[in-house]
């Protein structure tokens, strides 16, 4: 199954940084972020909700975000954790 990422879509970002003390129960997926642009090379430009900053990541590090709650602002705040770049 091939994932399709398009501009305007919400995605989660995988944080692959190695930690000295791994956190087993904490999710390594951060977000959600909004896709600003998808490049042909597979690079994805993301926009942070809080700061509105743009940054680019490898397309393999993102997965589609599926919002199942009616009030998505509660979930957005619960998932927020700034990426380490």
HTML snippet that shows the backbone in 3Dmol.js (N, CA, C, O; Angstrom):
<script src="https://3Dmol.org/build/3Dmol-min.js"></script>
<div id="view" style="width:600px;height:400px;position:relative"></div>
<script>
const pdb = `
ATOM      1  N   UNK A   1       0.842  -1.179   0.000  1.00  0.00           N
ATOM      2  CA  UNK A   1       0.000   0.000   0.000  1.00  0.00           C
ATOM      3  C   UNK A   1       0.889   1.245   0.000  1.00  0.00           C
ATOM      4  O   UNK A   1       1.736   1.411   0.878  1.00  0.00           O
ATOM      5  N   UNK A   2       0.695   2.092  -0.963  1.00  0.00           N
ATOM      6  CA  UNK A   2       1.480   3.314  -1.088  1.00  0.00           C
ATOM      7  C   UNK A   2       0.711   4.474  -0.470  1.00  0.00           C
ATOM      8  O   UNK A   2      -0.473   4.669  -0.746  1.00  0.00           O
ATOM      9  N   UNK A   3       1.403   5.244   0.374  1.00  0.00           N
ATOM     10  CA  UNK A   3       0.739   6.391   0.985  1.00  0.00           C
ATOM     11  C   UNK A   3       0.809   7.581   0.037  1.00  0.00           C
ATOM     12  O   UNK A   3       1.808   7.784  -0.654  1.00  0.00           O
ATOM     13  N   UNK A   4      -0.253   8.353   0.015  1.00  0.00           N
ATOM     14  CA  UNK A   4      -0.316   9.534  -0.824  1.00  0.00           C
ATOM     15  C   UNK A   4      -0.414  10.756   0.074  1.00  0.00           C
ATOM     16  O   UNK A   4      -1.337  10.881   0.879  1.00  0.00           O
ATOM     17  N   UNK A   5       0.546  11.651  -0.073  1.00  0.00           N
ATOM     18  CA  UNK A   5       0.579  12.884   0.695  1.00  0.00           C
ATOM     19  C   UNK A   5       0.326  14.036  -0.276  1.00  0.00           C
ATOM     20  O   UNK A   5       0.982  14.145  -1.311  1.00  0.00           O
ATOM     21  N   UNK A   6      -0.640  14.898   0.074  1.00  0.00           N
ATOM     22  CA  UNK A   6      -0.983  16.026  -0.794  1.00  0.00           C
ATOM     23  C   UNK A   6      -0.953  17.323   0.012  1.00  0.00           C
ATOM     24  O   UNK A   6      -1.066  17.298   1.237  1.00  0.00           O
ATOM     25  N   UNK A   7      -0.803  18.439  -0.668  1.00  0.00           N
ATOM     26  CA  UNK A   7      -0.787  19.755  -0.015  1.00  0.00           C
ATOM     27  C   UNK A   7      -2.112  19.996   0.698  1.00  0.00           C
ATOM     28  O   UNK A   7      -3.175  19.687   0.160  1.00  0.00           O
ATOM     29  N   UNK A   8      -2.048  20.550   1.915  1.00  0.00           N
ATOM     30  CA  UNK A   8      -3.232  20.833   2.701  1.00  0.00           C
ATOM     31  C   UNK A   8      -3.624  19.711   3.644  1.00  0.00           C
ATOM     32  O   UNK A   8      -4.494  19.894   4.496  1.00  0.00           O
ATOM     33  N   UNK A   9      -2.999  18.561   3.505  1.00  0.00           N
ATOM     34  CA  UNK A   9      -3.304  17.396   4.327  1.00  0.00           C
ATOM     35  C   UNK A   9      -2.604  17.499   5.686  1.00  0.00           C
ATOM     36  O   UNK A   9      -1.517  18.067   5.785  1.00  0.00           O
ATOM     37  N   UNK A  10      -3.230  16.948   6.734  1.00  0.00           N
ATOM     38  CA  UNK A  10      -2.594  16.863   8.045  1.00  0.00           C
ATOM     39  C   UNK A  10      -1.780  15.568   8.104  1.00  0.00           C
ATOM     40  O   UNK A  10      -2.230  14.515   7.654  1.00  0.00           O
ATOM     41  N   UNK A  11      -0.567  15.671   8.671  1.00  0.00           N
ATOM     42  CA  UNK A  11       0.299  14.502   8.802  1.00  0.00           C
ATOM     43  C   UNK A  11       0.962  14.492  10.176  1.00  0.00           C
ATOM     44  O   UNK A  11       1.005  15.509  10.868  1.00  0.00           O
ATOM     45  N   UNK A  12       1.478  13.320  10.557  1.00  0.00           N
ATOM     46  CA  UNK A  12       2.285  13.168  11.754  1.00  0.00           C
ATOM     47  C   UNK A  12       3.726  12.971  11.318  1.00  0.00           C
ATOM     48  O   UNK A  12       3.984  12.376  10.272  1.00  0.00           O
ATOM     49  N   UNK A  13       4.668  13.468  12.112  1.00  0.00           N
ATOM     50  CA  UNK A  13       6.099  13.406  11.802  1.00  0.00           C
ATOM     51  C   UNK A  13       6.789  12.444  12.750  1.00  0.00           C
ATOM     52  O   UNK A  13       6.618  12.545  13.965  1.00  0.00           O
ATOM     53  N   UNK A  14       7.571  11.507  12.210  1.00  0.00           N
ATOM     54  CA  UNK A  14       8.308  10.539  13.012  1.00  0.00           C
ATOM     55  C   UNK A  14       9.619  11.147  13.467  1.00  0.00           C
ATOM     56  O   UNK A  14      10.391  11.648  12.649  1.00  0.00           O
ATOM     57  N   UNK A  15       9.879  11.108  14.777  1.00  0.00           N
ATOM     58  CA  UNK A  15      11.140  11.603  15.329  1.00  0.00           C
ATOM     59  C   UNK A  15      12.061  10.404  15.508  1.00  0.00           C
ATOM     60  O   UNK A  15      11.820   9.559  16.370  1.00  0.00           O
ATOM     61  N   UNK A  16      13.102  10.327  14.706  1.00  0.00           N
ATOM     62  CA  UNK A  16      13.988   9.169  14.721  1.00  0.00           C
ATOM     63  C   UNK A  16      15.277   9.411  15.490  1.00  0.00           C
ATOM     64  O   UNK A  16      16.187   8.583  15.434  1.00  0.00           O
ATOM     65  N   UNK A  17      15.378  10.518  16.203  1.00  0.00           N
ATOM     66  CA  UNK A  17      16.598  10.798  16.968  1.00  0.00           C
ATOM     67  C   UNK A  17      16.807   9.749  18.038  1.00  0.00           C
ATOM     68  O   UNK A  17      15.868   9.344  18.723  1.00  0.00           O
ATOM     69  N   UNK A  18      18.048   9.313  18.174  1.00  0.00           N
ATOM     70  CA  UNK A  18      18.363   8.343  19.214  1.00  0.00           C
ATOM     71  C   UNK A  18      18.451   9.042  20.559  1.00  0.00           C
ATOM     72  O   UNK A  18      18.955  10.161  20.648  1.00  0.00           O
ATOM     73  N   UNK A  19      17.980   8.407  21.573  1.00  0.00           N
ATOM     74  CA  UNK A  19      17.983   8.962  22.922  1.00  0.00           C
ATOM     75  C   UNK A  19      18.898   8.109  23.800  1.00  0.00           C
ATOM     76  O   UNK A  19      19.047   6.907  23.578  1.00  0.00           O
ATOM     77  N   UNK A  20      19.499   8.742  24.785  1.00  0.00           N
ATOM     78  CA  UNK A  20      20.326   8.022  25.731  1.00  0.00           C
ATOM     79  C   UNK A  20      19.474   7.083  26.579  1.00  0.00           C
ATOM     80  O   UNK A  20      19.859   5.942  26.833  1.00  0.00           O
ATOM     81  N   UNK A  21      18.308   7.575  27.017  1.00  0.00           N
ATOM     82  CA  UNK A  21      17.364   6.770  27.778  1.00  0.00           C
ATOM     83  C   UNK A  21      16.072   6.685  26.984  1.00  0.00           C
ATOM     84  O   UNK A  21      15.244   7.590  27.073  1.00  0.00           O
ATOM     85  N   UNK A  22      15.876   5.626  26.212  1.00  0.00           N
ATOM     86  CA  UNK A  22      14.671   5.540  25.384  1.00  0.00           C
ATOM     87  C   UNK A  22      13.397   5.534  26.227  1.00  0.00           C
ATOM     88  O   UNK A  22      13.339   4.945  27.306  1.00  0.00           O
ATOM     89  N   UNK A  23      12.388   6.206  25.696  1.00  0.00           N
ATOM     90  CA  UNK A  23      11.089   6.266  26.356  1.00  0.00           C
ATOM     91  C   UNK A  23      10.173   5.282  25.670  1.00  0.00           C
ATOM     92  O   UNK A  23       9.662   5.561  24.585  1.00  0.00           O
ATOM     93  N   UNK A  24       9.961   4.150  26.277  1.00  0.00           N
ATOM     94  CA  UNK A  24       9.199   3.084  25.631  1.00  0.00           C
ATOM     95  C   UNK A  24       7.727   3.433  25.440  1.00  0.00           C
ATOM     96  O   UNK A  24       7.131   3.071  24.426  1.00  0.00           O
ATOM     97  N   UNK A  25       7.140   4.127  26.400  1.00  0.00           N
ATOM     98  CA  UNK A  25       5.707   4.372  26.334  1.00  0.00           C
ATOM     99  C   UNK A  25       5.340   5.670  25.646  1.00  0.00           C
ATOM    100  O   UNK A  25       4.157   5.915  25.410  1.00  0.00           O
ATOM    101  N   UNK A  26       6.304   6.508  25.315  1.00  0.00           N
ATOM    102  CA  UNK A  26       6.002   7.780  24.677  1.00  0.00           C
ATOM    103  C   UNK A  26       6.046   7.616  23.157  1.00  0.00           C
ATOM    104  O   UNK A  26       6.959   6.992  22.616  1.00  0.00           O
ATOM    105  N   UNK A  27       5.070   8.169  22.494  1.00  0.00           N
ATOM    106  CA  UNK A  27       4.999   8.071  21.043  1.00  0.00           C
ATOM    107  C   UNK A  27       6.139   8.833  20.390  1.00  0.00           C
ATOM    108  O   UNK A  27       6.555   9.883  20.880  1.00  0.00           O
ATOM    109  N   UNK A  28       6.641   8.305  19.287  1.00  0.00           N
ATOM    110  CA  UNK A  28       7.681   8.986  18.533  1.00  0.00           C
ATOM    111  C   UNK A  28       7.089   9.748  17.352  1.00  0.00           C
ATOM    112  O   UNK A  28       7.828  10.302  16.538  1.00  0.00           O
ATOM    113  N   UNK A  29       5.760   9.782  17.253  1.00  0.00           N
ATOM    114  CA  UNK A  29       5.079  10.523  16.202  1.00  0.00           C
ATOM    115  C   UNK A  29       4.608  11.848  16.774  1.00  0.00           C
ATOM    116  O   UNK A  29       3.902  11.878  17.782  1.00  0.00           O
ATOM    117  N   UNK A  30       4.997  12.942  16.135  1.00  0.00           N
ATOM    118  CA  UNK A  30       4.650  14.283  16.595  1.00  0.00           C
ATOM    119  C   UNK A  30       3.766  14.968  15.570  1.00  0.00           C
ATOM    120  O   UNK A  30       3.839  14.681  14.375  1.00  0.00           O
ATOM    121  N   UNK A  31       2.937  15.870  16.050  1.00  0.00           N
ATOM    122  CA  UNK A  31       2.106  16.622  15.134  1.00  0.00           C
ATOM    123  C   UNK A  31       0.735  16.850  15.719  1.00  0.00           C
ATOM    124  O   UNK A  31       0.568  16.774  16.937  1.00  0.00           O
ATOM    125  N   UNK A  32      -0.222  17.120  14.912  1.00  0.00           N
ATOM    126  CA  UNK A  32      -0.202  17.103  13.455  1.00  0.00           C
ATOM    127  C   UNK A  32       0.391  18.376  12.859  1.00  0.00           C
ATOM    128  O   UNK A  32       0.391  19.439  13.480  1.00  0.00           O
ATOM    129  N   UNK A  33       0.886  18.235  11.659  1.00  0.00           N
ATOM    130  CA  UNK A  33       1.412  19.334  10.860  1.00  0.00           C
ATOM    131  C   UNK A  33       0.616  19.392   9.566  1.00  0.00           C
ATOM    132  O   UNK A  33      -0.032  18.417   9.187  1.00  0.00           O
ATOM    133  N   UNK A  34       0.663  20.528   8.891  1.00  0.00           N
ATOM    134  CA  UNK A  34      -0.031  20.681   7.611  1.00  0.00           C
ATOM    135  C   UNK A  34       1.003  20.631   6.490  1.00  0.00           C
ATOM    136  O   UNK A  34       2.042  21.288   6.566  1.00  0.00           O
ATOM    137  N   UNK A  35       0.716  19.853   5.455  1.00  0.00           N
ATOM    138  CA  UNK A  35       1.599  19.768   4.297  1.00  0.00           C
ATOM    139  C   UNK A  35       1.430  21.035   3.480  1.00  0.00           C
ATOM    140  O   UNK A  35       0.324  21.353   3.043  1.00  0.00           O
ATOM    141  N   UNK A  36       2.519  21.757   3.272  1.00  0.00           N
ATOM    142  CA  UNK A  36       2.489  22.981   2.483  1.00  0.00           C
ATOM    143  C   UNK A  36       2.778  22.682   1.014  1.00  0.00           C
ATOM    144  O   UNK A  36       2.136  23.235   0.121  1.00  0.00           O
ATOM    145  N   UNK A  37       3.762  21.791   0.771  1.00  0.00           N
ATOM    146  CA  UNK A  37       4.134  21.465  -0.601  1.00  0.00           C
ATOM    147  C   UNK A  37       4.802  20.096  -0.628  1.00  0.00           C
ATOM    148  O   UNK A  37       5.509  19.722   0.308  1.00  0.00           O
ATOM    149  N   UNK A  38       4.572  19.351  -1.708  1.00  0.00           N
ATOM    150  CA  UNK A  38       5.218  18.057  -1.912  1.00  0.00           C
ATOM    151  C   UNK A  38       6.074  18.169  -3.158  1.00  0.00           C
ATOM    152  O   UNK A  38       5.573  18.504  -4.231  1.00  0.00           O
ATOM    153  N   UNK A  39       7.371  17.887  -3.022  1.00  0.00           N
ATOM    154  CA  UNK A  39       8.306  17.972  -4.139  1.00  0.00           C
ATOM    155  C   UNK A  39       8.414  16.621  -4.837  1.00  0.00           C
ATOM    156  O   UNK A  39       8.198  15.584  -4.210  1.00  0.00           O
ATOM    157  N   UNK A  40       8.749  16.620  -6.139  1.00  0.00           N
ATOM    158  CA  UNK A  40       8.871  15.359  -6.879  1.00  0.00           C
ATOM    159  C   UNK A  40       9.938  14.423  -6.313  1.00  0.00           C
ATOM    160  O   UNK A  40       9.855  13.209  -6.502  1.00  0.00           O
ATOM    161  N   UNK A  41      10.931  14.968  -5.625  1.00  0.00           N
ATOM    162  CA  UNK A  41      12.008  14.145  -5.072  1.00  0.00           C
ATOM    163  C   UNK A  41      11.582  13.382  -3.819  1.00  0.00           C
ATOM    164  O   UNK A  41      12.343  12.551  -3.324  1.00  0.00           O
ATOM    165  N   UNK A  42      10.391  13.643  -3.299  1.00  0.00           N
ATOM    166  CA  UNK A  42       9.915  12.977  -2.097  1.00  0.00           C
ATOM    167  C   UNK A  42      10.022  13.832  -0.854  1.00  0.00           C
ATOM    168  O   UNK A  42       9.606  13.408   0.224  1.00  0.00           O
ATOM    169  N   UNK A  43      10.570  15.025  -0.984  1.00  0.00           N
ATOM    170  CA  UNK A  43      10.669  15.956   0.134  1.00  0.00           C
ATOM    171  C   UNK A  43       9.298  16.585   0.371  1.00  0.00           C
ATOM    172  O   UNK A  43       8.582  16.929  -0.570  1.00  0.00           O
ATOM    173  N   UNK A  44       8.952  16.727   1.649  1.00  0.00           N
ATOM    174  CA  UNK A  44       7.664  17.310   2.023  1.00  0.00           C
ATOM    175  C   UNK A  44       7.928  18.554   2.868  1.00  0.00           C
ATOM    176  O   UNK A  44       8.678  18.504   3.843  1.00  0.00           O
ATOM    177  N   UNK A  45       7.305  19.670   2.486  1.00  0.00           N
ATOM    178  CA  UNK A  45       7.423  20.905   3.257  1.00  0.00           C
ATOM    179  C   UNK A  45       6.231  20.973   4.203  1.00  0.00           C
ATOM    180  O   UNK A  45       5.080  20.965   3.766  1.00  0.00           O
ATOM    181  N   UNK A  46       6.517  21.041   5.516  1.00  0.00           N
ATOM    182  CA  UNK A  46       5.474  21.058   6.530  1.00  0.00           C
ATOM    183  C   UNK A  46       5.369  22.424   7.178  1.00  0.00           C
ATOM    184  O   UNK A  46       6.338  23.181   7.227  1.00  0.00           O
ATOM    185  N   UNK A  47       4.174  22.729   7.677  1.00  0.00           N
ATOM    186  CA  UNK A  47       3.939  23.972   8.410  1.00  0.00           C
ATOM    187  C   UNK A  47       3.462  23.609   9.806  1.00  0.00           C
ATOM    188  O   UNK A  47       2.547  22.802   9.976  1.00  0.00           O
ATOM    189  N   UNK A  48       4.096  24.217  10.805  1.00  0.00           N
ATOM    190  CA  UNK A  48       3.715  24.021  12.202  1.00  0.00           C
ATOM    191  C   UNK A  48       2.497  24.878  12.505  1.00  0.00           C
ATOM    192  O   UNK A  48       2.461  26.053  12.141  1.00  0.00           O
ATOM    193  N   UNK A  49       1.487  24.295  13.176  1.00  0.00           N
ATOM    194  CA  UNK A  49       0.276  25.034  13.539  1.00  0.00           C
ATOM    195  C   UNK A  49       0.568  26.205  14.465  1.00  0.00           C
ATOM    196  O   UNK A  49       0.100  27.320  14.237  1.00  0.00           O
ATOM    197  N   UNK A  50       1.343  25.945  15.508  1.00  0.00           N
ATOM    198  CA  UNK A  50       1.564  26.945  16.556  1.00  0.00           C
ATOM    199  C   UNK A  50       2.402  28.127  16.073  1.00  0.00           C
ATOM    200  O   UNK A  50       2.009  29.279  16.254  1.00  0.00           O
ATOM    201  N   UNK A  51       3.547  27.850  15.463  1.00  0.00           N
ATOM    202  CA  UNK A  51       4.483  28.906  15.087  1.00  0.00           C
ATOM    203  C   UNK A  51       4.356  29.327  13.632  1.00  0.00           C
ATOM    204  O   UNK A  51       4.888  30.365  13.238  1.00  0.00           O
ATOM    205  N   UNK A  52       3.660  28.536  12.833  1.00  0.00           N
ATOM    206  CA  UNK A  52       3.498  28.764  11.396  1.00  0.00           C
ATOM    207  C   UNK A  52       4.833  28.727  10.652  1.00  0.00           C
ATOM    208  O   UNK A  52       4.935  29.234   9.535  1.00  0.00           O
ATOM    209  N   UNK A  53       5.861  28.126  11.271  1.00  0.00           N
ATOM    210  CA  UNK A  53       7.156  27.979  10.608  1.00  0.00           C
ATOM    211  C   UNK A  53       7.078  26.856   9.581  1.00  0.00           C
ATOM    212  O   UNK A  53       6.356  25.876   9.763  1.00  0.00           O
ATOM    213  N   UNK A  54       7.832  27.018   8.503  1.00  0.00           N
ATOM    214  CA  UNK A  54       7.915  25.998   7.465  1.00  0.00           C
ATOM    215  C   UNK A  54       9.237  25.261   7.594  1.00  0.00           C
ATOM    216  O   UNK A  54      10.265  25.876   7.878  1.00  0.00           O
ATOM    217  N   UNK A  55       9.221  23.955   7.390  1.00  0.00           N
ATOM    218  CA  UNK A  55      10.446  23.175   7.367  1.00  0.00           C
ATOM    219  C   UNK A  55      10.248  21.970   6.453  1.00  0.00           C
ATOM    220  O   UNK A  55       9.120  21.539   6.215  1.00  0.00           O
ATOM    221  N   UNK A  56      11.354  21.434   5.944  1.00  0.00           N
ATOM    222  CA  UNK A  56      11.306  20.332   4.994  1.00  0.00           C
ATOM    223  C   UNK A  56      11.812  19.049   5.640  1.00  0.00           C
ATOM    224  O   UNK A  56      12.772  19.060   6.411  1.00  0.00           O
ATOM    225  N   UNK A  57      11.144  17.937   5.311  1.00  0.00           N
ATOM    226  CA  UNK A  57      11.538  16.624   5.809  1.00  0.00           C
ATOM    227  C   UNK A  57      11.416  15.606   4.680  1.00  0.00           C
ATOM    228  O   UNK A  57      10.771  15.852   3.661  1.00  0.00           O
ATOM    229  N   UNK A  58      12.050  14.463   4.887  1.00  0.00           N
ATOM    230  CA  UNK A  58      11.927  13.352   3.957  1.00  0.00           C
ATOM    231  C   UNK A  58      10.499  12.817   4.031  1.00  0.00           C
ATOM    232  O   UNK A  58       9.945  12.687   5.123  1.00  0.00           O
ATOM    233  N   UNK A  59       9.912  12.513   2.906  1.00  0.00           N
ATOM    234  CA  UNK A  59       8.542  12.017   2.855  1.00  0.00           C
ATOM    235  C   UNK A  59       8.332  10.695   3.562  1.00  0.00           C
ATOM    236  O   UNK A  59       7.201  10.359   3.911  1.00  0.00           O
ATOM    237  N   UNK A  60       9.405   9.928   3.785  1.00  0.00           N
ATOM    238  CA  UNK A  60       9.295   8.659   4.500  1.00  0.00           C
ATOM    239  C   UNK A  60       9.064   8.859   5.995  1.00  0.00           C
ATOM    240  O   UNK A  60       8.680   7.919   6.691  1.00  0.00           O
ATOM    241  N   UNK A  61       9.292  10.067   6.494  1.00  0.00           N
ATOM    242  CA  UNK A  61       9.144  10.349   7.922  1.00  0.00           C
ATOM    243  C   UNK A  61       7.754  10.845   8.291  1.00  0.00           C
ATOM    244  O   UNK A  61       7.520  11.185   9.451  1.00  0.00           O
ATOM    245  N   UNK A  62       6.830  10.897   7.346  1.00  0.00           N
ATOM    246  CA  UNK A  62       5.479  11.370   7.642  1.00  0.00           C
ATOM    247  C   UNK A  62       4.459  10.284   7.339  1.00  0.00           C
ATOM    248  O   UNK A  62       4.673   9.419   6.490  1.00  0.00           O
ATOM    249  N   UNK A  63       3.337  10.356   8.062  1.00  0.00           N
ATOM    250  CA  UNK A  63       2.211   9.470   7.769  1.00  0.00           C
ATOM    251  C   UNK A  63       0.938  10.289   7.900  1.00  0.00           C
ATOM    252  O   UNK A  63       0.887  11.240   8.680  1.00  0.00           O
ATOM    253  N   UNK A  64      -0.088   9.924   7.143  1.00  0.00           N
ATOM    254  CA  UNK A  64      -1.342  10.681   7.188  1.00  0.00           C
ATOM    255  C   UNK A  64      -1.934  10.686   8.602  1.00  0.00           C
ATOM    256  O   UNK A  64      -1.881   9.688   9.321  1.00  0.00           O
ATOM    257  N   UNK A  65      -2.491  11.820   8.972  1.00  0.00           N
ATOM    258  CA  UNK A  65      -3.142  11.992  10.268  1.00  0.00           C
ATOM    259  C   UNK A  65      -4.640  11.891  10.044  1.00  0.00           C
ATOM    260  O   UNK A  65      -5.204  12.609   9.218  1.00  0.00           O
ATOM    261  N   UNK A  66      -5.280  10.996  10.782  1.00  0.00           N
ATOM    262  CA  UNK A  66      -6.724  10.815  10.653  1.00  0.00           C
ATOM    263  C   UNK A  66      -7.363  11.338  11.927  1.00  0.00           C
ATOM    264  O   UNK A  66      -7.150  10.787  13.007  1.00  0.00           O
ATOM    265  N   UNK A  67      -8.142  12.397  11.803  1.00  0.00           N
ATOM    266  CA  UNK A  67      -8.795  13.033  12.933  1.00  0.00           C
ATOM    267  C   UNK A  67     -10.144  12.371  13.158  1.00  0.00           C
ATOM    268  O   UNK A  67     -11.044  12.488  12.327  1.00  0.00           O
ATOM    269  N   UNK A  68     -10.286  11.673  14.285  1.00  0.00           N
ATOM    270  CA  UNK A  68     -11.533  10.967  14.566  1.00  0.00           C
ATOM    271  C   UNK A  68     -12.387  11.671  15.609  1.00  0.00           C
ATOM    272  O   UNK A  68     -13.511  11.250  15.882  1.00  0.00           O
ATOM    273  N   UNK A  69     -11.858  12.745  16.194  1.00  0.00           N
ATOM    274  CA  UNK A  69     -12.617  13.486  17.206  1.00  0.00           C
ATOM    275  C   UNK A  69     -13.351  14.655  16.563  1.00  0.00           C
ATOM    276  O   UNK A  69     -12.913  15.201  15.550  1.00  0.00           O
ATOM    277  N   UNK A  70     -14.469  15.029  17.164  1.00  0.00           N
ATOM    278  CA  UNK A  70     -15.219  16.175  16.667  1.00  0.00           C
ATOM    279  C   UNK A  70     -14.471  17.467  16.949  1.00  0.00           C
ATOM    280  O   UNK A  70     -14.424  18.354  16.097  1.00  0.00           O
ATOM    281  N   UNK A  71     -13.879  17.585  18.147  1.00  0.00           N
ATOM    282  CA  UNK A  71     -13.146  18.786  18.513  1.00  0.00           C
ATOM    283  C   UNK A  71     -11.661  18.497  18.379  1.00  0.00           C
ATOM    284  O   UNK A  71     -11.028  18.034  19.328  1.00  0.00           O
ATOM    285  N   UNK A  72     -11.102  18.767  17.208  1.00  0.00           N
ATOM    286  CA  UNK A  72      -9.719  18.400  16.926  1.00  0.00           C
ATOM    287  C   UNK A  72      -8.708  19.273  17.658  1.00  0.00           C
ATOM    288  O   UNK A  72      -7.543  18.890  17.759  1.00  0.00           O
ATOM    289  N   UNK A  73      -9.112  20.440  18.174  1.00  0.00           N
ATOM    290  CA  UNK A  73      -8.153  21.305  18.862  1.00  0.00           C
ATOM    291  C   UNK A  73      -7.641  20.661  20.144  1.00  0.00           C
ATOM    292  O   UNK A  73      -6.489  20.882  20.517  1.00  0.00           O
ATOM    293  N   UNK A  74      -8.468  19.867  20.832  1.00  0.00           N
ATOM    294  CA  UNK A  74      -8.021  19.162  22.032  1.00  0.00           C
ATOM    295  C   UNK A  74      -6.929  18.162  21.689  1.00  0.00           C
ATOM    296  O   UNK A  74      -5.932  18.067  22.404  1.00  0.00           O
ATOM    297  N   UNK A  75      -7.102  17.427  20.622  1.00  0.00           N
ATOM    298  CA  UNK A  75      -6.125  16.430  20.226  1.00  0.00           C
ATOM    299  C   UNK A  75      -4.853  17.084  19.720  1.00  0.00           C
ATOM    300  O   UNK A  75      -3.758  16.587  19.985  1.00  0.00           O
ATOM    301  N   UNK A  76      -4.975  18.195  18.992  1.00  0.00           N
ATOM    302  CA  UNK A  76      -3.796  18.907  18.497  1.00  0.00           C
ATOM    303  C   UNK A  76      -2.899  19.326  19.653  1.00  0.00           C
ATOM    304  O   UNK A  76      -1.679  19.188  19.573  1.00  0.00           O
ATOM    305  N   UNK A  77      -3.485  19.830  20.711  1.00  0.00           N
ATOM    306  CA  UNK A  77      -2.695  20.267  21.861  1.00  0.00           C
ATOM    307  C   UNK A  77      -2.085  19.083  22.590  1.00  0.00           C
ATOM    308  O   UNK A  77      -0.990  19.200  23.139  1.00  0.00           O
ATOM    309  N   UNK A  78      -2.767  17.948  22.607  1.00  0.00           N
ATOM    310  CA  UNK A  78      -2.258  16.776  23.290  1.00  0.00           C
ATOM    311  C   UNK A  78      -1.057  16.166  22.558  1.00  0.00           C
ATOM    312  O   UNK A  78      -0.174  15.598  23.200  1.00  0.00           O
ATOM    313  N   UNK A  79      -1.013  16.273  21.255  1.00  0.00           N
ATOM    314  CA  UNK A  79       0.058  15.661  20.473  1.00  0.00           C
ATOM    315  C   UNK A  79       1.256  16.574  20.289  1.00  0.00           C
ATOM    316  O   UNK A  79       2.322  16.099  19.897  1.00  0.00           O
ATOM    317  N   UNK A  80       1.124  17.846  20.552  1.00  0.00           N
ATOM    318  CA  UNK A  80       2.182  18.807  20.272  1.00  0.00           C
ATOM    319  C   UNK A  80       3.446  18.485  21.056  1.00  0.00           C
ATOM    320  O   UNK A  80       3.411  18.325  22.276  1.00  0.00           O
ATOM    321  N   UNK A  81       4.539  18.394  20.357  1.00  0.00           N
ATOM    322  CA  UNK A  81       5.865  18.277  20.945  1.00  0.00           C
ATOM    323  C   UNK A  81       6.803  18.738  19.854  1.00  0.00           C
ATOM    324  O   UNK A  81       6.816  18.140  18.778  1.00  0.00           O
ATOM    325  N   UNK A  82       7.587  19.775  20.082  1.00  0.00           N
ATOM    326  CA  UNK A  82       8.394  20.329  18.991  1.00  0.00           C
ATOM    327  C   UNK A  82       9.408  19.319  18.461  1.00  0.00           C
ATOM    328  O   UNK A  82      10.050  18.616  19.241  1.00  0.00           O
ATOM    329  N   UNK A  83       9.555  19.244  17.145  1.00  0.00           N
ATOM    330  CA  UNK A  83      10.541  18.326  16.566  1.00  0.00           C
ATOM    331  C   UNK A  83      11.960  18.817  16.817  1.00  0.00           C
ATOM    332  O   UNK A  83      12.211  20.017  16.929  1.00  0.00           O
ATOM    333  N   UNK A  84      12.867  17.877  16.900  1.00  0.00           N
ATOM    334  CA  UNK A  84      14.280  18.226  17.066  1.00  0.00           C
ATOM    335  C   UNK A  84      14.925  18.249  15.699  1.00  0.00           C
ATOM    336  O   UNK A  84      15.165  17.194  15.112  1.00  0.00           O
ATOM    337  N   UNK A  85      15.217  19.450  15.170  1.00  0.00           N
ATOM    338  CA  UNK A  85      15.941  19.519  13.900  1.00  0.00           C
ATOM    339  C   UNK A  85      17.050  20.489  13.988  1.00  0.00           C
ATOM    340  O   UNK A  85      17.777  20.685  13.014  1.00  0.00           O
TER     341      UNK A  85
END
`;
const viewer = $3Dmol.createViewer("view");
viewer.addModel(pdb, "pdb");
viewer.setStyle({}, {cartoon: {color: "spectrum"}});
viewer.zoomTo();
viewer.render();
</script>
